[in-house]
Amino acid sequence: MKKLGFLAVSTLAVIAATPVFAQTESAESDSGEEPIIVTATLRAMDVQDIPLAVTAVAPEALERQGINDIKNLASISPSFNIQSSQTETQGTSIKIRGVGTTGNNTGLESSVGVFIDGVYQSRPGVALGDLVDLERLEILRGPQGTLFGRNTSAGALNVTTKRPSLSDFEGFVNASYGNYNFMNVQAGVSVPIAQDVAGVRLSGTWRKRDGYLKTPGGIESNDRDRYMLRGQLYIEPNADVSIRLLADYAKTDEQCCQAVIVRETELAPFSAFHGLASDGVDQSGMSALNNLSVNAGTYLNGSKQWGFSGELKWDLGGAKLTYIGSYRKFDSSSTTTGGFTANDTYTVGNGATTSRPGILPSGDHIKTMTHELRLQGTAFNDKLDWLIGGFYGDESIRADQTMTLNADFQRTGGAFNFGSAAGVNPLFALTALGNLGVPVNANGNYAENRFLQDAKSWSIFTHNVFNITDQLSLTLGARYVKENKDASFNQLGATTGAGASACQASVNGVLAGTVPAPLRAGLIGINCFPFATSVNLTAPAALGGGLASRLLPLPRVWSDTFKDDEITYTAQVGYKPNEDLLFYAGYSHGFKSGGFNLDPQSATLQNSAAILAGLATTPTPVIVAPVYADPSFKSEKVNQIEIGVKATLFGTIKANLALFDMKMSDFQVLEFTGVQFLTFNVNSARSTGAELELFGKLSDHISANVSATYANARYPKDCNVGVVAAALASVNRLCGSTLTNAPKFAGVVGLTYDGPLNSSGWGLLINGNINYSDRRRTSTIPLDTNNLPIPLDYQNAYFKMNARIGLTTPDERFTFELWGTNLNNEITRGVTANTPLRGGAGTRSRIGFVEEPRMYGLTVRAKF
């Protein structure tokens, strides 16, 4: 912190000393530097005049650095982080300043809101399409709930696409080819259909690439196969009215996402003892990471989405009216097999050859409708810039999860029941058709789980700028938000029946008298859950008669309602002593809605061991009331203090510094325990730090950018205060640790030459940048159940180097570029998790989801 303070003081001193000199230089228009206009406050303003921490990126800068989707944005903004796990459509999380929601549960909403042309994208996976034909991109850091509404407690990503031209015919085509058989085509055309009145714009992109992960048998994973089309109609019937209509369609069909075995379990030999396959893995640990080697299995991920939106702007004279309405439909599907083993254990989904014919697919189906109306204007001789508005959103979710058990399931589970004892204890000499000697077979058993959720949100808001003097301004904003969610879980079908009683009775008979009741309950759950179905959470059957399927940690049918409301607000002071300098300070309160854990294990029985022990009490059994987990979680809140300074140095260099302190309460966490996805609220979390941005021209043709973020994002040591009992053990292991994927320091350094090659008229582009990330934890929980650090869950610090060199024809119509990303081929992990079918339980085996290795290729650009 001392170094951080020294950096802040030093930078402020340099900036404060500069204005007198800077005012003697030529103005921006004379130097050729155009102001960067953004809409972070829903007003078109120079980014240097906004009392907020905003990173604004022009489309030319995105092209120079090869950024074609939001997953690459960390290479220009070190405060921005995005990671994906098993499925990109469900398992993508975005973080700003180390703060964000981690997990692949559709019931969790992001802490970083994504907006495309003013339309809220309901989940990060919905917004993973290619970035093509953009006007600008803005990364807003810190709570943005007053203006941007839902689920922006950590920040927002605001993307604006290019409007149709009303006067000129224009277009472009970009084609790329690279390693891993990478192919990408982007194109767009704008046509005026009524001169200066109406125009249309069509744009699209197609991207395909082989997978960079391979099994010993040569099967690839983590490939790319996606396309997107967008159409627009823009009309300006007169100077006061504009209408913009947009429609888009996108599809992905990919083999994603596999994981490397970064830690092999010591129990692996017992799979071989029971006649199981060798897992198809010839490497694990660092050698597997370096060689990008994974096990066999099927991992499919696909999605289709479409939507349309409309924007009306109307200058009423004394005020300006803006309306934005939208409707979006998103459908995803996924298939996984084997639980990261090569054994034929189970299939989730229906896209694999081992899945049961006729079963439902696994995936999400999300429909979203939004309406926003704003009215804004000025008063008191422009001393007040006022804005009022309202928002309504209606979202419906259908989440399906189908699991089918396959031939190797029982033998795989049995191999790990007692670890090293399995090799000598005849109790575990299992056959293909029986587990613990049970004369029933789990092969072919299945469950079709369905979640339904309907969420409605409405809000009213105001955001006002008081220009107290020409140099001093005060911004006050507030928003009232009302959230309502109705959700339910049911099993549409499952095979249970005859096997359930036989399995439980047999296991209990084998273990009775030799295994204590609490341990016996766990073994019954492990070995017999394939034969049991869900029961009603609200009306469980009466207990008694010994073992029953209701005692197992299995899905419980439930239906519930979540309601919450909140007032978010912001207050900011800006002081601008001259045109080149802005000091600001602000306080913001943000909010992210709570909801429900949409996972089959979200409402399981919590005290089966106590119930069994009570039933075993002699001479009179004791009936212990069942306790079920609560599938809901609370809303997340954040309070932030931010102070900063923005300066223009020497007429061409922008220097921005922000210091921040974010305090979260009821922070939402999703943990994969190895048996279930557990969602809970942590009492508190905090992120404090500083961000520095330096960018601009060093000469007519040379520009540079330097960005650095220090963020100490962590859980306080007392973060377990008031936590519910069901989550206390997990939260205790979090307290005192850093947040997931939150490096303390990250930075970017870039240099660009964009000018003449020689006197021939050809242009030359040379761009290079280096990205650095400090050590970060890639797992949700830092300690195992024995409170010991989990090996290999930390990604060590690393550098990644990117470069691009291009030639442009004298008429500037064609550009030829050679490019490379991650040129030093640094192999890094974004997410680490455990895999119970390899390790049996706990953290014996760990898998890592690997980020892209070295990529390189050629791009040809044409414009007309």
PyMOL commands that set and color helices and strands:
alter all, ss='L'
color gray80, all
select helices_A, chain A and resi 2-17+19-22+28-31+47-49+59-64+70-75+124-127+145-148+268-273+286-291+409-415+419-423+426-428+498-511+517-531+549-551+608-615+725-734+836-839
alter helices_A, ss='H'
color red, helices_A
select strands_A, chain A and resi 37-38+45-46+54-57+80-84+92-96+99-100+112-116+119-121+134-141+155-161+170-178+182-194+198-209+213-214+220-221+224-238+241-254+260-263+299-315+320-337+346-348+363-379+384-405+446-467+472-494+535-536+556-578+581-592+595-596+632-633+636-649+653-672+677-697+702-714+745-756+763-773+776-777+794-795+798-808+814-821+829-834+846-850+855-863
alter strands_A, ss='S'
color yellow, strands_A
deselect
rebuild
show_as cartoon
